Amino acid sequence: MANGKKILLVEGTDDEHVLKHICGNRDIPHLDEVENCCNVEKLIENLGVRLPLLIQEDDAIGVVIDADTDISARWQSIRDRITDIGYQNVPDQPDPDGTILDPPSETYLPRLGVWIMPNNQTNGILEDFLHFLVPQPNILFDHARNSVAAIPEGERRFKQLYEPKAVIHTWLAWQEYPGRPFGTAITANFLDPNVREVDVLAAWLKRLFFPRSQSS
């Protein structure tokens, strides 16, 4: 897939930098664009706009999106969108290894991939995925998690969905260089990209964007 466009749509800045650093760490060749769509709604909207414009034979587009509190509802919203556009045989559930759909015959639609954070199987967000990258055992991370859990209910300023975000930011604030962004935390080895969960994500990216190199 050397000549087609390779575009990855993500929800936000953190997703963008995490994916770029994982691609660099895993020697995934250059993608033409990693587009920060700013939120879920704009990502799904942009997907509907982008798909019909990618008409070369080897074009491919990937989507990385959070499950949030209901992975089934998130998948259904994506499934409905791409079915309306023309994709066929879309599975009822996302593939645990990352969903990849070949373009329907007699169409100019691109190859399409969908990854639902954290692991295509459970509710959650990007930060739930990043918890997999925290080296274990890790007393400091356990302390960060316990500290966040101990915040009195009346003092909590974040909703339950964002507790993993609060935990990992707290833990990163206690590192040798406090407060590193997620991407540079991977480069600094505070977060370990050499874990099985990253293996699965990296394999999905390679199958989606570079299938010929995977089959050779």
Backbone as JSON Lines, residues from 0, in Angstrom:
{"i":0,"aa":"M","n":[0.85,-1.19,0.0],"ca":[0.0,0.0,0.0],"c":[0.88,1.23,0.0]}
{"i":1,"aa":"A","n":[1.72,1.32,-1.0],"ca":[2.72,2.38,-1.0],"c":[2.17,3.7,-1.5]}
{"i":2,"aa":"N","n":[1.2,3.63,-2.45],"ca":[0.81,4.85,-3.13],"c":[-0.48,5.47,-2.6]}
{"i":3,"aa":"G","n":[-1.32,4.7,-1.94],"ca":[-2.57,5.24,-1.45],"c":[-2.38,6.14,-0.25]}
{"i":4,"aa":"K","n":[-3.38,6.96,-0.01],"ca":[-3.34,7.83,1.17],"c":[-3.65,7.01,2.42]}
{"i":5,"aa":"K","n":[-2.98,7.37,3.5],"ca":[-3.14,6.69,4.79],"c":[-3.49,7.74,5.84]}
{"i":6,"aa":"I","n":[-4.74,7.73,6.29],"ca":[-5.25,8.77,7.18],"c":[-5.82,8.13,8.44]}
{"i":7,"aa":"L","n":[-5.46,8.69,9.58],"ca":[-5.96,8.21,10.87],"c":[-6.73,9.34,11.54]}
{"i":8,"aa":"L","n":[-7.98,9.1,11.89],"ca":[-8.81,10.08,12.59],"c":[-8.84,9.74,14.07]}
{"i":9,"aa":"V","n":[-8.57,10.72,14.92],"ca":[-8.57,10.51,16.37],"c":[-9.41,11.59,17.05]}
{"i":10,"aa":"E","n":[-9.76,11.33,18.31],"ca":[-10.66,12.24,19.03],"c":[-10.0,13.55,19.45]}
{"i":11,"aa":"G","n":[-8.75,13.49,19.91],"ca":[-8.16,14.69,20.51],"c":[-6.66,14.7,20.45]}
{"i":12,"aa":"T","n":[-6.08,15.72,21.07],"ca":[-4.63,15.94,21.04],"c":[-3.88,14.8,21.7]}
{"i":13,"aa":"D","n":[-4.35,14.34,22.86],"ca":[-3.66,13.24,23.54],"c":[-3.64,11.99,22.67]}
{"i":14,"aa":"D","n":[-4.76,11.67,22.06],"ca":[-4.83,10.5,21.16],"c":[-3.83,10.66,20.02]}
{"i":15,"aa":"E","n":[-3.79,11.84,19.45],"ca":[-2.89,12.12,18.32],"c":[-1.44,11.83,18.7]}
{"i":16,"aa":"H","n":[-1.0,12.36,19.84],"ca":[0.41,12.2,20.21],"c":[0.73,10.79,20.66]}
{"i":17,"aa":"V","n":[-0.19,10.13,21.34],"ca":[0.03,8.74,21.73],"c":[0.19,7.86,20.49]}
{"i":18,"aa":"L","n":[-0.7,8.02,19.52],"ca":[-0.62,7.2,18.31],"c":[0.65,7.48,17.53]}
{"i":19,"aa":"K","n":[1.04,8.74,17.44],"ca":[2.27,9.07,16.72],"c":[3.49,8.45,17.4]}
{"i":20,"aa":"H","n":[3.54,8.49,18.72],"ca":[4.68,7.93,19.43],"c":[4.69,6.4,19.35]}
{"i":21,"aa":"I","n":[3.54,5.78,19.38],"ca":[3.48,4.33,19.22],"c":[3.94,3.94,17.82]}
{"i":22,"aa":"C","n":[3.5,4.69,16.8],"ca":[3.96,4.41,15.43],"c":[5.47,4.52,15.34]}
{"i":23,"aa":"G","n":[6.03,5.55,15.96],"ca":[7.48,5.72,15.94],"c":[8.2,4.61,16.67]}
{"i":24,"aa":"N","n":[7.68,4.22,17.83],"ca":[8.31,3.17,18.62],"c":[8.26,1.83,17.91]}
{"i":25,"aa":"R","n":[7.17,1.58,17.18],"ca":[6.99,0.28,16.53],"c":[7.41,0.29,15.06]}
{"i":26,"aa":"D","n":[8.11,1.33,14.64],"ca":[8.61,1.41,13.26],"c":[7.49,1.25,12.23]}
{"i":27,"aa":"I","n":[6.35,1.82,12.53],"ca":[5.26,1.84,11.56],"c":[5.53,2.97,10.58]}
{"i":28,"aa":"P","n":[5.56,2.68,9.28],"ca":[5.91,3.72,8.3],"c":[4.99,4.94,8.39]}
{"i":29,"aa":"H","n":[5.42,5.97,7.72],"ca":[4.76,7.28,7.8],"c":[3.3,7.21,7.34]}
{"i":30,"aa":"L","n":[2.41,7.8,8.14],"ca":[1.03,8.02,7.74],"c":[0.92,9.42,7.15]}
{"i":31,"aa":"D","n":[0.07,9.57,6.15],"ca":[-0.07,10.88,5.52],"c":[-0.66,11.91,6.47]}
{"i":32,"aa":"E","n":[-1.54,11.46,7.36],"ca":[-2.2,12.42,8.24],"c":[-2.75,11.71,9.47]}
{"i":33,"aa":"V","n":[-2.51,12.3,10.64],"ca":[-3.21,11.92,11.86],"c":[-4.04,13.14,12.25]}
{"i":34,"aa":"E","n":[-5.33,13.06,12.01],"ca":[-6.2,14.22,12.18],"c":[-6.88,14.23,13.54]}
{"i":35,"aa":"N","n":[-6.63,15.29,14.3],"ca":[-7.3,15.52,15.57],"c":[-8.67,16.14,15.29]}
{"i":36,"aa":"C","n":[-9.72,15.36,15.53],"ca":[-11.09,15.84,15.23],"c":[-11.72,16.6,16.39]}
{"i":37,"aa":"C","n":[-11.04,16.68,17.52],"ca":[-11.45,17.48,18.68],"c":[-12.5,16.82,19.58]}
{"i":38,"aa":"N","n":[-13.4,16.02,19.03],"ca":[-14.36,15.3,19.87],"c":[-15.01,14.17,19.07]}
{"i":39,"aa":"V","n":[-15.78,13.34,19.78],"ca":[-16.39,12.17,19.16],"c":[-17.33,12.57,18.03]}
{"i":40,"aa":"E","n":[-18.17,13.55,18.28],"ca":[-19.18,13.93,17.29],"c":[-18.53,14.39,15.99]}
{"i":41,"aa":"K","n":[-17.48,15.21,16.1],"ca":[-16.81,15.7,14.89],"c":[-16.06,14.57,14.19]}
{"i":42,"aa":"L","n":[-15.54,13.61,14.97],"ca":[-14.85,12.49,14.35],"c":[-15.81,11.7,13.47]}
{"i":43,"aa":"I","n":[-16.96,11.36,14.02],"ca":[-17.94,10.58,13.25],"c":[-18.44,11.38,12.05]}
{"i":44,"aa":"E","n":[-18.62,12.69,12.24],"ca":[-19.02,13.55,11.12],"c":[-17.93,13.59,10.05]}
{"i":45,"aa":"N","n":[-16.67,13.75,10.47],"ca":[-15.56,13.8,9.52],"c":[-15.4,12.48,8.77]}
{"i":46,"aa":"L","n":[-15.71,11.38,9.46],"ca":[-15.62,10.08,8.8],"c":[-16.56,10.03,7.6]}
{"i":47,"aa":"G","n":[-17.77,10.53,7.78],"ca":[-18.72,10.54,6.67],"c":[-18.29,11.43,5.53]}
{"i":48,"aa":"V","n":[-17.54,12.49,5.85],"ca":[-17.05,13.41,4.81],"c":[-15.83,12.82,4.12]}
{"i":49,"aa":"R","n":[-14.92,12.23,4.89],"ca":[-13.64,11.77,4.34],"c":[-13.78,10.53,3.46]}
{"i":50,"aa":"L","n":[-14.61,9.58,3.88],"ca":[-14.65,8.3,3.19],"c":[-14.93,8.41,1.69]}
{"i":51,"aa":"P","n":[-15.93,9.17,1.26],"ca":[-16.2,9.24,-0.18],"c":[-15.11,9.96,-0.98]}
{"i":52,"aa":"L","n":[-14.21,10.68,-0.32],"ca":[-13.18,11.44,-1.03],"c":[-11.93,10.61,-1.3]}
{"i":53,"aa":"L","n":[-11.79,9.48,-0.64],"ca":[-10.61,8.64,-0.82],"c":[-10.92,7.59,-1.88]}
{"i":54,"aa":"I","n":[-10.44,7.81,-3.08],"ca":[-10.9,7.01,-4.21],"c":[-9.78,6.23,-4.89]}
{"i":55,"aa":"Q","n":[-8.53,6.37,-4.44],"ca":[-7.47,5.56,-5.01],"c":[-7.58,4.13,-4.51]}
{"i":56,"aa":"E","n":[-7.08,3.22,-5.29],"ca":[-7.22,1.8,-4.96],"c":[-6.63,1.45,-3.6]}
{"i":57,"aa":"D","n":[-5.53,2.05,-3.24],"ca":[-4.83,1.69,-2.01],"c":[-5.1,2.66,-0.86]}
{"i":58,"aa":"D","n":[-6.06,3.54,-0.98],"ca":[-6.38,4.44,0.12],"c":[-6.89,3.65,1.33]}
{"i":59,"aa":"A","n":[-6.57,4.16,2.52],"ca":[-7.06,3.54,3.76],"c":[-7.27,4.62,4.8]}
{"i":60,"aa":"I","n":[-8.3,4.44,5.62],"ca":[-8.58,5.38,6.69],"c":[-8.87,4.59,7.96]}
{"i":61,"aa":"G","n":[-8.3,5.07,9.06],"ca":[-8.52,4.43,10.35],"c":[-9.17,5.39,11.32]}
{"i":62,"aa":"V","n":[-9.91,4.83,12.26],"ca":[-10.59,5.61,13.29],"c":[-10.19,5.05,14.65]}
{"i":63,"aa":"V","n":[-9.73,5.92,15.54],"ca":[-9.48,5.55,16.94],"c":[-10.41,6.41,17.8]}
{"i":64,"aa":"I","n":[-11.29,5.75,18.52],"ca":[-12.36,6.45,19.24],"c":[-12.58,5.78,20.59]}
{"i":65,"aa":"D","n":[-12.97,6.55,21.6],"ca":[-13.21,6.0,22.93],"c":[-14.56,5.29,22.99]}
{"i":66,"aa":"A","n":[-14.6,4.19,23.74],"ca":[-15.88,3.53,24.02],"c":[-16.73,4.36,24.96]}
{"i":67,"aa":"D","n":[-16.07,5.1,25.86],"ca":[-16.77,5.83,26.93],"c":[-17.56,4.84,27.79]}
{"i":68,"aa":"T","n":[-18.8,5.13,28.11],"ca":[-19.54,4.31,29.07],"c":[-20.34,3.18,28.44]}
{"i":69,"aa":"D","n":[-20.35,3.08,27.1],"ca":[-21.17,2.06,26.45],"c":[-20.55,1.69,25.11]}
{"i":70,"aa":"I","n":[-19.73,0.65,25.11],"ca":[-19.03,0.27,23.87],"c":[-20.02,-0.21,22.82]}
{"i":71,"aa":"S","n":[-21.11,-0.86,23.24],"ca":[-22.09,-1.34,22.26],"c":[-22.75,-0.18,21.52]}
{"i":72,"aa":"A","n":[-23.11,0.86,22.27],"ca":[-23.72,2.03,21.64],"c":[-22.72,2.76,20.75]}
{"i":73,"aa":"R","n":[-21.46,2.83,21.19],"ca":[-20.44,3.49,20.36],"c":[-20.27,2.74,19.05]}
{"i":74,"aa":"W","n":[-20.15,1.41,19.12],"ca":[-19.98,0.62,17.91],"c":[-21.2,0.76,17.0]}
{"i":75,"aa":"Q","n":[-22.39,0.76,17.58],"ca":[-23.6,0.86,16.77],"c":[-23.65,2.19,16.03]}
{"i":76,"aa":"S","n":[-23.21,3.27,16.67],"ca":[-23.22,4.57,16.0],"c":[-22.26,4.58,14.81]}
{"i":77,"aa":"I","n":[-21.11,3.94,14.97],"ca":[-20.15,3.85,13.86],"c":[-20.68,2.91,12.78]}
{"i":78,"aa":"R","n":[-21.22,1.79,13.22],"ca":[-21.76,0.79,12.29],"c":[-22.86,1.4,11.42]}
{"i":79,"aa":"D","n":[-23.76,2.13,12.05],"ca":[-24.85,2.77,11.29],"c":[-24.29,3.76,10.27]}
{"i":80,"aa":"R","n":[-23.28,4.51,10.68],"ca":[-22.7,5.53,9.8],"c":[-22.06,4.9,8.57]}
{"i":81,"aa":"I","n":[-21.23,3.88,8.8],"ca":[-20.49,3.31,7.67],"c":[-21.39,2.42,6.8]}
{"i":82,"aa":"T","n":[-22.43,1.84,7.39],"ca":[-23.38,1.08,6.59],"c":[-24.15,2.01,5.65]}
{"i":83,"aa":"D","n":[-24.53,3.16,6.16],"ca":[-25.22,4.15,5.32],"c":[-24.34,4.6,4.16]}
{"i":84,"aa":"I","n":[-23.03,4.66,4.38],"ca":[-22.11,5.11,3.34],"c":[-21.93,4.04,2.27]}
{"i":85,"aa":"G","n":[-22.12,2.76,2.65],"ca":[-22.03,1.71,1.64],"c":[-21.23,0.49,2.02]}
{"i":86,"aa":"Y","n":[-20.65,0.46,3.22],"ca":[-19.89,-0.72,3.64],"c":[-20.84,-1.87,3.95]}
{"i":87,"aa":"Q","n":[-20.42,-3.07,3.58],"ca":[-21.26,-4.26,3.72],"c":[-20.62,-5.24,4.71]}
{"i":88,"aa":"N","n":[-21.45,-6.14,5.21],"ca":[-20.98,-7.19,6.12],"c":[-20.23,-6.61,7.32]}
{"i":89,"aa":"V","n":[-20.74,-5.51,7.84],"ca":[-20.15,-4.91,9.04],"c":[-20.56,-5.77,10.23]}
{"i":90,"aa":"P","n":[-19.61,-6.26,11.03],"ca":[-19.96,-7.17,12.12],"c":[-20.82,-6.51,13.18]}
{"i":91,"aa":"D","n":[-21.57,-7.35,13.9],"ca":[-22.43,-6.84,14.97],"c":[-21.63,-6.31,16.15]}
{"i":92,"aa":"Q","n":[-20.41,-6.84,16.32],"ca":[-19.54,-6.42,17.41],"c":[-18.16,-6.1,16.84]}
{"i":93,"aa":"P","n":[-17.42,-5.18,17.46],"ca":[-16.06,-4.9,16.97],"c":[-15.14,-6.09,17.17]}
{"i":94,"aa":"D","n":[-14.19,-6.23,16.28],"ca":[-13.18,-7.28,16.39],"c":[-12.26,-6.95,17.56]}
{"i":95,"aa":"P","n":[-12.01,-7.88,18.49],"ca":[-11.11,-7.61,19.61],"c":[-9.71,-7.18,19.18]}
{"i":96,"aa":"D","n":[-9.29,-7.6,17.98],"ca":[-7.98,-7.23,17.47],"c":[-8.01,-5.97,16.61]}
{"i":97,"aa":"G","n":[-9.15,-5.28,16.6],"ca":[-9.31,-4.1,15.75],"c":[-10.04,-4.48,14.47]}
{"i":98,"aa":"T","n":[-11.09,-3.77,14.16],"ca":[-11.92,-4.08,12.99],"c":[-11.3,-3.5,11.73]}
{"i":99,"aa":"I","n":[-11.29,-4.29,10.66],"ca":[-10.84,-3.81,9.35],"c":[-11.85,-4.28,8.3]}
{"i":100,"aa":"L","n":[-12.31,-3.35,7.48],"ca":[-13.29,-3.65,6.44],"c":[-12.7,-3.33,5.08]}
{"i":101,"aa":"D","n":[-12.75,-4.3,4.19],"ca":[-12.33,-4.04,2.81],"c":[-13.41,-3.23,2.1]}
{"i":102,"aa":"P","n":[-13.02,-2.44,1.1],"ca":[-14.02,-1.64,0.39],"c":[-15.02,-2.54,-0.34]}
{"i":103,"aa":"P","n":[-16.28,-2.15,-0.35],"ca":[-17.28,-2.93,-1.1],"c":[-16.91,-2.98,-2.58]}
{"i":104,"aa":"S","n":[-17.27,-4.06,-3.23],"ca":[-16.98,-4.19,-4.66],"c":[-17.74,-3.13,-5.45]}
{"i":105,"aa":"E","n":[-17.13,-2.71,-6.53],"ca":[-17.71,-1.73,-7.44],"c":[-17.98,-0.39,-6.75]}
{"i":106,"aa":"T","n":[-17.15,-0.05,-5.79],"ca":[-17.21,1.27,-5.16],"c":[-15.8,1.86,-5.15]}
{"i":107,"aa":"Y","n":[-15.73,3.14,-4.85],"ca":[-14.45,3.81,-4.71],"c":[-14.13,4.09,-3.24]}
{"i":108,"aa":"L","n":[-14.81,3.4,-2.34],"ca":[-14.56,3.62,-0.92],"c":[-13.21,3.02,-0.51]}
{"i":109,"aa":"P","n":[-12.57,3.57,0.52],"ca":[-11.27,3.07,0.94],"c":[-11.39,1.89,1.91]}
{"i":110,"aa":"R","n":[-10.28,1.26,2.14],"ca":[-10.16,0.28,3.22],"c":[-10.36,1.04,4.53]}
{"i":111,"aa":"L","n":[-11.12,0.45,5.46],"ca":[-11.52,1.16,6.68],"c":[-11.2,0.33,7.92]}
{"i":112,"aa":"G","n":[-10.61,1.0,8.91],"ca":[-10.33,0.33,10.18],"c":[-10.92,1.12,11.34]}
{"i":113,"aa":"V","n":[-11.36,0.39,12.37],"ca":[-11.92,1.02,13.56],"c":[-11.3,0.38,14.8]}
{"i":114,"aa":"W","n":[-10.76,1.22,15.67],"ca":[-10.24,0.78,16.97],"c":[-10.99,1.56,18.04]}
{"i":115,"aa":"I","n":[-11.62,0.83,18.97],"ca":[-12.37,1.46,20.05],"c":[-11.59,1.31,21.34]}
{"i":116,"aa":"M","n":[-11.13,2.44,21.87],"ca":[-10.38,2.43,23.12],"c":[-11.29,2.03,24.29]}
{"i":117,"aa":"P","n":[-10.71,1.2,25.22],"ca":[-9.29,0.88,25.29],"c":[-8.86,-0.37,24.51]}
{"i":118,"aa":"N","n":[-9.76,-1.35,24.31],"ca":[-9.32,-2.62,23.74],"c":[-10.37,-3.3,22.87]}
{"i":119,"aa":"N","n":[-11.32,-2.54,22.35],"ca":[-12.38,-3.06,21.49],"c":[-13.34,-4.02,22.2]}
{"i":120,"aa":"Q","n":[-13.22,-4.12,23.52],"ca":[-14.03,-5.09,24.25],"c":[-14.72,-4.51,25.48]}
{"i":121,"aa":"T","n":[-14.16,-3.46,26.06],"ca":[-14.67,-2.95,27.32],"c":[-14.93,-1.45,27.22]}
{"i":122,"aa":"N","n":[-15.77,-0.96,28.13],"ca":[-15.98,0.48,28.22],"c":[-14.7,1.16,28.67]}
{"i":123,"aa":"G","n":[-14.55,2.44,28.33],"ca":[-13.38,3.17,28.78],"c":[-12.91,4.21,27.78]}
{"i":124,"aa":"I","n":[-11.72,4.75,28.07],"ca":[-11.16,5.85,27.3],"c":[-9.68,5.59,27.04]}
{"i":125,"aa":"L","n":[-9.05,6.54,26.36],"ca":[-7.62,6.42,26.06],"c":[-6.8,6.11,27.3]}
{"i":126,"aa":"E","n":[-7.12,6.8,28.41],"ca":[-6.31,6.64,29.62],"c":[-6.43,5.23,30.21]}
{"i":127,"aa":"D","n":[-7.54,4.54,29.98],"ca":[-7.62,3.14,30.38],"c":[-6.61,2.31,29.6]}
{"i":128,"aa":"F","n":[-6.45,2.61,28.33],"ca":[-5.43,1.94,27.52],"c":[-4.03,2.24,28.06]}
{"i":129,"aa":"L","n":[-3.79,3.5,28.42],"ca":[-2.46,3.88,28.92],"c":[-2.14,3.21,30.25]}
{"i":130,"aa":"H","n":[-3.15,2.85,31.02],"ca":[-2.88,2.12,32.27],"c":[-2.16,0.8,31.98]}
{"i":131,"aa":"F","n":[-2.44,0.19,30.81],"ca":[-1.75,-1.04,30.44],"c":[-0.25,-0.81,30.28]}
{"i":132,"aa":"L","n":[0.15,0.42,29.98],"ca":[1.55,0.75,29.7],"c":[2.33,1.11,30.96]}
{"i":133,"aa":"V","n":[1.67,1.19,32.09],"ca":[2.36,1.51,33.34],"c":[3.14,0.28,33.79]}
{"i":134,"aa":"P","n":[4.46,0.39,33.96],"ca":[5.26,-0.76,34.38],"c":[4.73,-1.33,35.7]}
{"i":135,"aa":"Q","n":[4.68,-2.66,35.77],"ca":[4.18,-3.34,36.97],"c":[5.23,-4.34,37.48]}
{"i":136,"aa":"P","n":[5.24,-4.57,38.81],"ca":[4.45,-3.92,39.86],"c":[4.89,-2.47,40.04]}
{"i":137,"aa":"N","n":[3.98,-1.64,40.55],"ca":[4.26,-0.22,40.63],"c":[3.58,0.38,41.86]}
{"i":138,"aa":"I","n":[4.34,0.47,42.93],"ca":[3.8,0.97,44.2],"c":[3.31,2.4,44.05]}
{"i":139,"aa":"L","n":[4.04,3.23,43.3],"ca":[3.66,4.63,43.15],"c":[2.34,4.76,42.39]}
{"i":140,"aa":"F","n":[2.16,3.93,41.36],"ca":[0.9,3.97,40.62],"c":[-0.25,3.51,41.5]}
{"i":141,"aa":"D","n":[-0.02,2.48,42.29],"ca":[-1.06,2.03,43.23],"c":[-1.42,3.15,44.2]}
{"i":142,"aa":"H","n":[-0.41,3.89,44.63],"ca":[-0.66,5.0,45.56],"c":[-1.46,6.1,44.87]}
{"i":143,"aa":"A","n":[-1.14,6.38,43.6],"ca":[-1.91,7.38,42.85],"c":[-3.37,6.95,42.71]}
{"i":144,"aa":"R","n":[-3.58,5.69,42.39],"ca":[-4.95,5.18,42.24],"c":[-5.71,5.26,43.56]}
{"i":145,"aa":"N","n":[-5.05,4.88,44.65],"ca":[-5.7,4.93,45.96],"c":[-5.98,6.37,46.39]}
{"i":146,"aa":"S","n":[-5.06,7.27,46.04],"ca":[-5.24,8.68,46.4],"c":[-6.44,9.29,45.69]}
{"i":147,"aa":"V","n":[-6.58,8.98,44.41],"ca":[-7.72,9.49,43.65],"c":[-9.02,8.87,44.18]}
{"i":148,"aa":"A","n":[-8.99,7.57,44.46],"ca":[-10.19,6.9,44.97],"c":[-10.62,7.45,46.32]}
{"i":149,"aa":"A","n":[-9.65,7.99,47.09],"ca":[-9.94,8.48,48.44],"c":[-10.49,9.9,48.46]}
{"i":150,"aa":"I","n":[-10.56,10.56,47.32],"ca":[-11.12,11.92,47.29],"c":[-12.58,11.87,47.73]}
{"i":151,"aa":"P","n":[-12.96,12.65,48.73],"ca":[-14.36,12.65,49.17],"c":[-15.32,12.97,48.03]}
{"i":152,"aa":"E","n":[-16.46,12.32,48.02],"ca":[-17.42,12.48,46.94],"c":[-17.76,13.94,46.68]}
{"i":153,"aa":"G","n":[-17.92,14.71,47.73],"ca":[-18.28,16.1,47.57],"c":[-17.18,16.97,47.02]}
{"i":154,"aa":"E","n":[-15.93,16.46,47.02],"ca":[-14.79,17.23,46.52],"c":[-14.39,16.83,45.11]}
{"i":155,"aa":"R","n":[-14.99,15.8,44.58],"ca":[-14.63,15.35,43.22],"c":[-15.15,16.34,42.19]}
{"i":156,"aa":"R","n":[-14.27,16.74,41.27],"ca":[-14.67,17.67,40.22],"c":[-14.8,16.96,38.86]}
{"i":157,"aa":"F","n":[-14.52,15.67,38.83],"ca":[-14.56,14.93,37.56],"c":[-15.58,13.8,37.67]}
{"i":158,"aa":"K","n":[-16.14,13.41,36.51],"ca":[-17.09,12.31,36.52],"c":[-16.37,10.97,36.54]}
{"i":159,"aa":"Q","n":[-17.09,9.92,36.87],"ca":[-16.5,8.6,37.06],"c":[-15.73,8.14,35.84]}
{"i":160,"aa":"L","n":[-16.23,8.43,34.65],"ca":[-15.56,8.02,33.41],"c":[-14.13,8.52,33.36]}
{"i":161,"aa":"Y","n":[-13.87,9.68,33.96],"ca":[-12.55,10.3,33.86],"c":[-11.62,9.94,35.01]}
{"i":162,"aa":"E","n":[-12.02,9.02,35.87],"ca":[-11.13,8.63,36.97],"c":[-9.8,8.07,36.46]}
{"i":163,"aa":"P","n":[-9.77,7.22,35.42],"ca":[-8.48,6.76,34.9],"c":[-7.59,7.91,34.42]}
{"i":164,"aa":"K","n":[-8.21,8.97,33.9],"ca":[-7.46,10.15,33.47],"c":[-6.83,10.84,34.68]}
{"i":165,"aa":"A","n":[-7.61,10.99,35.76],"ca":[-7.09,11.61,36.98],"c":[-5.94,10.8,37.57]}
{"i":166,"aa":"V","n":[-6.08,9.48,37.55],"ca":[-5.06,8.6,38.13],"c":[-3.74,8.72,37.37]}
{"i":167,"aa":"I","n":[-3.79,8.61,36.04],"ca":[-2.53,8.59,35.3],"c":[-1.86,9.95,35.28]}
{"i":168,"aa":"H","n":[-2.64,11.03,35.28],"ca":[-2.03,12.36,35.37],"c":[-1.39,12.57,36.74]}
{"i":169,"aa":"T","n":[-2.03,12.05,37.79],"ca":[-1.44,12.13,39.12],"c":[-0.12,11.37,39.17]}
{"i":170,"aa":"W","n":[-0.13,10.17,38.63],"ca":[1.09,9.34,38.63],"c":[2.21,10.0,37.82]}
{"i":171,"aa":"L","n":[1.88,10.55,36.66],"ca":[2.9,11.23,35.85],"c":[3.43,12.48,36.54]}
{"i":172,"aa":"A","n":[2.61,13.11,37.37],"ca":[3.06,14.29,38.12],"c":[4.09,13.93,39.18]}
{"i":173,"aa":"W","n":[4.21,12.66,39.51],"ca":[5.15,12.22,40.54],"c":[6.42,11.6,39.95]}
{"i":174,"aa":"Q","n":[6.62,11.72,38.65],"ca":[7.81,11.14,38.03],"c":[9.01,12.09,38.14]}
{"i":175,"aa":"E","n":[10.16,11.6,37.69],"ca":[11.4,12.39,37.76],"c":[11.22,13.74,37.07]}
{"i":176,"aa":"Y","n":[10.52,13.74,35.94],"ca":[10.19,14.98,35.24],"c":[8.67,15.09,35.25]}
{"i":177,"aa":"P","n":[8.11,15.78,36.25],"ca":[6.67,15.77,36.47],"c":[5.86,16.35,35.31]}
{"i":178,"aa":"G","n":[4.71,15.73,35.08],"ca":[3.73,16.29,34.17],"c":[4.03,16.12,32.69]}
{"i":179,"aa":"R","n":[4.86,15.14,32.34],"ca":[5.12,14.93,30.91],"c":[3.82,14.56,30.19]}
{"i":180,"aa":"P","n":[3.59,15.11,28.99],"ca":[2.45,14.67,28.18],"c":[2.57,13.18,27.86]}
{"i":181,"aa":"F","n":[1.48,12.56,27.48],"ca":[1.48,11.12,27.28],"c":[2.5,10.67,26.23]}
{"i":182,"aa":"G","n":[2.56,11.38,25.12],"ca":[3.49,10.98,24.07],"c":[4.93,11.0,24.53]}
{"i":183,"aa":"T","n":[5.35,12.08,25.16],"ca":[6.74,12.17,25.63],"c":[6.97,11.26,26.83]}
{"i":184,"aa":"A","n":[5.91,10.92,27.56],"ca":[6.05,9.94,28.65],"c":[6.4,8.56,28.09]}
{"i":185,"aa":"I","n":[5.92,8.26,26.88],"ca":[6.32,7.02,26.21],"c":[7.79,7.09,25.82]}
{"i":186,"aa":"T","n":[8.2,8.2,25.23],"ca":[9.6,8.37,24.83],"c":[10.53,8.3,26.03]}
{"i":187,"aa":"A","n":[10.1,8.86,27.17],"ca":[10.92,8.87,28.38],"c":[10.88,7.55,29.13]}
{"i":188,"aa":"N","n":[10.12,6.58,28.61],"ca":[9.99,5.25,29.22],"c":[9.27,5.26,30.56]}
{"i":189,"aa":"F","n":[8.55,6.34,30.86],"ca":[7.65,6.29,32.01],"c":[6.5,5.32,31.69]}
{"i":190,"aa":"L","n":[6.05,5.36,30.45],"ca":[5.06,4.42,29.94],"c":[5.76,3.45,29.0]}
{"i":191,"aa":"D","n":[5.48,2.17,29.16],"ca":[6.18,1.12,28.42],"c":[5.36,0.69,27.2]}
{"i":192,"aa":"P","n":[5.82,0.99,25.98],"ca":[5.06,0.61,24.8],"c":[5.27,-0.85,24.39]}
{"i":193,"aa":"N","n":[6.09,-1.57,25.12],"ca":[6.4,-2.96,24.75],"c":[5.54,-3.94,25.55]}
{"i":194,"aa":"V","n":[4.24,-3.72,25.5],"ca":[3.29,-4.58,26.2],"c":[2.33,-5.18,25.18]}
{"i":195,"aa":"R","n":[1.65,-6.25,25.58],"ca":[0.77,-6.96,24.64],"c":[-0.31,-6.05,24.06]}
{"i":196,"aa":"E","n":[-0.87,-5.17,24.87],"ca":[-1.95,-4.31,24.4],"c":[-1.48,-3.4,23.27]}
{"i":197,"aa":"V","n":[-0.24,-2.94,23.35],"ca":[0.31,-2.14,22.25],"c":[0.62,-3.03,21.05]}
{"i":198,"aa":"D","n":[1.04,-4.27,21.32],"ca":[1.26,-5.22,20.22],"c":[0.01,-5.33,19.35]}
{"i":199,"aa":"V","n":[-1.14,-5.46,20.0],"ca":[-2.39,-5.64,19.27],"c":[-2.75,-4.39,18.48]}
{"i":200,"aa":"L","n":[-2.6,-3.22,19.1],"ca":[-2.89,-1.96,18.41],"c":[-1.94,-1.75,17.23]}
{"i":201,"aa":"A","n":[-0.66,-1.99,17.44],"ca":[0.32,-1.8,16.36],"c":[0.06,-2.77,15.22]}
{"i":202,"aa":"A","n":[-0.32,-4.01,15.54],"ca":[-0.62,-4.99,14.5],"c":[-1.83,-4.55,13.68]}
{"i":203,"aa":"W","n":[-2.83,-3.97,14.34],"ca":[-4.0,-3.45,13.62],"c":[-3.59,-2.33,12.67]}
{"i":204,"aa":"L","n":[-2.77,-1.4,13.13],"ca":[-2.32,-0.3,12.28],"c":[-1.57,-0.83,11.06]}
{"i":205,"aa":"K","n":[-0.72,-1.82,11.26],"ca":[0.06,-2.37,10.14],"c":[-0.85,-3.12,9.16]}
{"i":206,"aa":"R","n":[-1.79,-3.89,9.67],"ca":[-2.71,-4.61,8.78],"c":[-3.58,-3.65,7.98]}
{"i":207,"aa":"L","n":[-3.99,-2.58,8.62],"ca":[-4.85,-1.6,7.95],"c":[-4.12,-0.83,6.87]}
{"i":208,"aa":"F","n":[-2.98,-0.27,7.23],"ca":[-2.3,0.66,6.33],"c":[-1.24,0.01,5.44]}
{"i":209,"aa":"F","n":[-0.71,-1.12,5.87],"ca":[0.39,-1.75,5.11],"c":[0.15,-3.25,4.98]}
{"i":210,"aa":"P","n":[-0.99,-3.66,4.42],"ca":[-1.31,-5.09,4.36],"c":[-0.37,-5.9,3.5]}
{"i":211,"aa":"R","n":[0.2,-5.28,2.48],"ca":[1.1,-6.03,1.6],"c":[2.36,-6.44,2.33]}
{"i":212,"aa":"S","n":[2.88,-5.56,3.18],"ca":[4.09,-5.89,3.94],"c":[3.8,-6.97,4.97]}
{"i":213,"aa":"Q","n":[2.53,-7.06,5.43],"ca":[2.16,-8.08,6.4],"c":[2.02,-9.45,5.76]}
{"i":214,"aa":"S","n":[1.66,-9.48,4.46],"ca":[1.45,-10.75,3.79],"c":[2.69,-11.27,3.08]}
{"i":215,"aa":"S","n":[3.74,-10.41,3.02],"ca":[4.95,-10.83,2.3],"c":[5.86,-11.65,3.18]}
